[in-house]
Amino acid sequence: QAAYSDEANGEILNAGLGEDITVNDLAALICKDEGQIRHVEHIHLQSEIPKLVCDYSKAKRVLGWEPKTPLIKGIELMKGWIRSQ
């Protein structure tokens, strides 16, 4: 959709949920119930940003795009795809 939009041409658009999550919390969600993956706690340097939020408001304004898949469901779908490969 963005590739065919003149308004999006040359613009940076974020695609995310608009919710904050830490690296450790994301890793814990990915590793949940998995015997093959072990979560290793990430220790943040003082100068490192501990959380990020992907603001999709510009993508919504320019393209009418909004997230449709909750994070946990997206992780489950990705794990299923990886297993099928």
Backbone bond lengths (Angstrom), bond angles and torsions (degrees), N, CA, C in turn:
res aa  C-N    CA-C-N  psi(-1)  N-CA   C-N-CA  omega(-1)  CA-C   N-CA-C  phi
1 Q - - - 1.443 - - 1.531 110.44 -
2 A 1.327 117.44 -45.43 1.464 120.76 -178.91 1.525 111.41 -65.13
3 A 1.329 116.95 -32.90 1.463 120.82 -177.85 1.527 111.96 -65.19
4 Y 1.321 117.31 -23.75 1.460 121.30 -177.29 1.524 112.81 -104.95
5 S 1.316 117.64 9.82 1.460 121.68 -177.76 1.524 110.40 -103.95
6 D 1.336 116.58 119.20 1.466 120.09 176.89 1.522 110.98 -62.63
7 E 1.331 117.17 -36.62 1.463 121.27 -179.10 1.529 111.69 -66.97
8 A 1.342 117.14 -29.55 1.466 121.19 -179.51 1.525 112.20 -86.01
9 N 1.328 117.91 -12.95 1.458 122.08 -177.64 1.527 110.66 -58.16
10 G 1.326 116.79 121.73 1.456 122.66 178.82 1.517 114.50 80.05
11 E 1.313 117.48 1.03 1.463 121.80 -178.84 1.525 111.02 -96.41
12 I 1.314 116.38 154.76 1.463 122.49 173.14 1.517 107.47 -99.25
13 L 1.329 116.25 121.21 1.461 121.81 -179.54 1.521 108.96 -121.37
14 N 1.313 116.72 130.31 1.462 121.51 177.77 1.520 110.07 -91.66
15 A 1.315 115.62 140.54 1.462 121.76 173.79 1.520 106.52 -120.79
16 G 1.294 117.22 107.55 1.462 122.26 -178.56 1.507 109.68 -161.44
17 L 1.314 116.13 -170.53 1.459 120.95 -175.63 1.518 114.14 -93.20
18 G 1.318 117.59 -15.31 1.450 119.53 -176.35 1.517 113.02 77.04
19 E 1.326 116.64 14.19 1.467 122.40 178.88 1.523 108.29 -116.60
20 D 1.335 116.51 143.60 1.461 118.71 179.27 1.526 110.90 -85.63
21 I 1.330 114.85 149.26 1.462 121.51 175.95 1.526 107.35 -153.69
22 T 1.308 115.74 142.35 1.460 119.27 178.17 1.527 109.39 -83.31
23 V 1.319 115.79 161.25 1.463 120.97 176.16 1.529 109.65 -58.64
24 N 1.326 117.13 -42.97 1.464 120.67 -179.09 1.523 112.20 -65.40
25 D 1.332 117.50 -41.56 1.463 119.87 179.19 1.527 111.16 -66.67
26 L 1.326 117.33 -39.32 1.462 120.69 177.18 1.523 110.47 -64.18
27 A 1.327 116.89 -44.92 1.468 120.70 178.35 1.521 110.93 -60.96
28 A 1.325 117.44 -40.69 1.465 120.88 179.38 1.524 110.77 -64.29
29 L 1.325 118.30 -38.63 1.466 121.05 176.79 1.526 111.04 -64.45
30 I 1.315 116.79 -42.14 1.462 121.11 -179.30 1.523 110.70 -66.57
31 C 1.322 117.53 -39.18 1.468 122.33 -175.89 1.524 113.16 -84.06
32 K 1.304 117.48 -10.56 1.464 121.88 -176.76 1.536 110.69 -55.31
33 D 1.315 115.90 130.95 1.473 122.73 177.15 1.524 113.71 60.31
34 E 1.303 118.22 25.00 1.462 121.06 179.90 1.520 109.85 -117.57
35 G 1.314 116.78 118.78 1.453 120.64 177.02 1.519 112.55 -77.59
36 Q 1.330 116.77 -18.68 1.462 120.83 -175.54 1.525 113.25 -87.33
37 I 1.326 116.93 -17.06 1.463 120.80 -176.94 1.521 108.49 -119.53
38 R 1.319 115.93 130.89 1.464 120.19 177.82 1.527 108.81 -112.17
39 H 1.307 115.82 127.44 1.461 120.36 179.61 1.517 109.64 -76.78
40 V 1.311 115.93 127.09 1.459 122.36 175.58 1.522 106.55 -110.34
41 E 1.318 116.13 121.16 1.465 121.14 -178.11 1.525 110.69 -58.47
42 H 1.314 115.95 129.97 1.465 122.09 178.14 1.521 108.24 -91.85
43 I 1.302 117.07 122.40 1.461 121.72 178.12 1.523 107.70 -96.71
44 H 1.322 115.27 116.92 1.464 120.93 -176.97 1.521 111.29 -76.50
45 L 1.305 115.44 133.33 1.456 120.14 170.31 1.525 107.76 -68.70
46 Q 1.293 117.20 153.04 1.458 120.67 -178.61 1.532 111.27 -59.28
47 S 1.319 117.19 -31.79 1.462 121.06 -178.34 1.527 112.88 -85.25
48 E 1.309 117.88 -4.33 1.459 122.27 -176.94 1.526 110.84 -88.22
49 I 1.303 116.64 143.97 1.460 121.24 177.25 1.527 107.85 -77.44
50 P 1.343 118.14 120.77 1.461 120.28 -175.00 1.526 114.58 -74.96
51 K 1.337 118.32 -25.48 1.461 121.72 -178.80 1.524 108.84 -140.69
52 L 1.302 115.09 149.10 1.455 120.87 173.91 1.523 109.04 -129.65
53 V 1.311 115.76 151.20 1.458 121.88 175.21 1.519 106.86 -126.29
54 C 1.309 116.46 127.05 1.458 121.18 177.79 1.531 107.57 -90.55
55 D 1.318 116.64 106.22 1.464 122.64 -178.11 1.530 108.97 -85.62
56 Y 1.320 116.26 112.65 1.462 120.42 -177.32 1.533 112.45 -96.11
57 S 1.328 118.78 11.16 1.469 121.15 -174.96 1.536 112.56 -60.38
58 K 1.329 117.32 -34.69 1.469 119.52 178.60 1.526 110.39 -69.05
59 A 1.332 117.60 -40.41 1.469 120.94 177.17 1.527 110.20 -63.57
60 K 1.315 116.30 -35.87 1.472 120.17 177.96 1.525 110.02 -67.10
61 R 1.328 116.37 -44.37 1.465 120.73 -178.82 1.530 111.47 -67.18
62 V 1.333 117.22 -44.91 1.465 121.50 -174.67 1.524 112.35 -78.87
63 L 1.336 116.64 -41.89 1.465 120.72 -172.83 1.522 114.71 -113.11
64 G 1.337 116.38 -12.32 1.463 119.02 -173.15 1.518 111.64 76.40
65 W 1.349 116.82 18.63 1.469 122.05 -176.37 1.523 111.11 -86.09
66 E 1.326 115.91 137.06 1.461 122.68 172.47 1.522 108.16 -138.91
67 P 1.332 118.01 150.92 1.465 119.82 177.52 1.525 110.59 -66.34
68 K 1.325 115.96 142.78 1.467 121.25 -179.55 1.517 112.15 -115.52
69 T 1.326 117.20 -19.17 1.463 121.48 -173.99 1.521 110.05 -114.19
70 P 1.341 117.57 121.68 1.472 119.64 175.80 1.533 110.51 -62.27
71 L 1.319 116.88 155.23 1.464 122.34 -176.04 1.521 112.43 -54.82
72 I 1.319 117.80 -49.88 1.469 120.54 -176.99 1.525 110.49 -61.87
73 K 1.323 117.77 -41.60 1.467 121.17 178.41 1.534 110.06 -64.91
74 G 1.325 117.75 -39.97 1.463 121.35 177.85 1.517 111.96 -62.60
75 I 1.332 116.51 -40.09 1.468 120.73 177.10 1.520 109.94 -63.71
76 E 1.335 117.16 -43.56 1.471 120.85 178.57 1.524 110.80 -61.75
77 L 1.324 117.04 -43.71 1.470 120.68 178.81 1.528 111.27 -62.69
78 M 1.325 117.05 -42.00 1.465 121.09 179.36 1.523 110.90 -64.65
79 K 1.342 117.34 -42.46 1.468 120.39 178.05 1.526 110.38 -61.38
80 G 1.326 116.89 -41.84 1.461 120.58 177.98 1.515 111.86 -62.14
81 W 1.329 116.35 -42.08 1.459 120.34 178.78 1.524 110.49 -64.46
82 I 1.334 117.53 -43.45 1.466 121.22 179.48 1.523 110.24 -60.95
83 R 1.321 117.23 -43.82 1.479 120.52 179.42 1.524 111.80 -62.09
84 S 1.320 117.00 -32.88 1.466 120.58 -176.82 1.528 112.77 -77.99
85 Q 1.322 117.16 -12.06 1.470 120.26 -176.51 1.514 112.03 -84.92
